[in-house]
Amino acid sequence: MTTNMVRESAKILEFPVRNIQKLREMREREGRARPVIVECGNWYHQEAIREMEEAPKQ
């Protein structure tokens, strides 16, 4: 049985350098593609609280 196994350490890979122009274009595309979020209130939450308060206590 072998007890002195040699283990290789992890290799560190370098990420490629990004092109600044491509990075700017990507950020610009992401900025335009964001969805519009419309808040319509929280009526369902208010209704649940009202029902809980009106429920008979045990």
C-alpha angles and dihedrals in degrees: 000000000000115000103172104067117171113227122198116226122237117279117235112222120203117229115234117258111255124231107248092217092053090048091053091048091050092051091048092052091048090051092054095044097058115121122241111246117207118192112215099181131258103272093147091056092048090048092052091051091049092050091049092051093047095047114105112259117237 
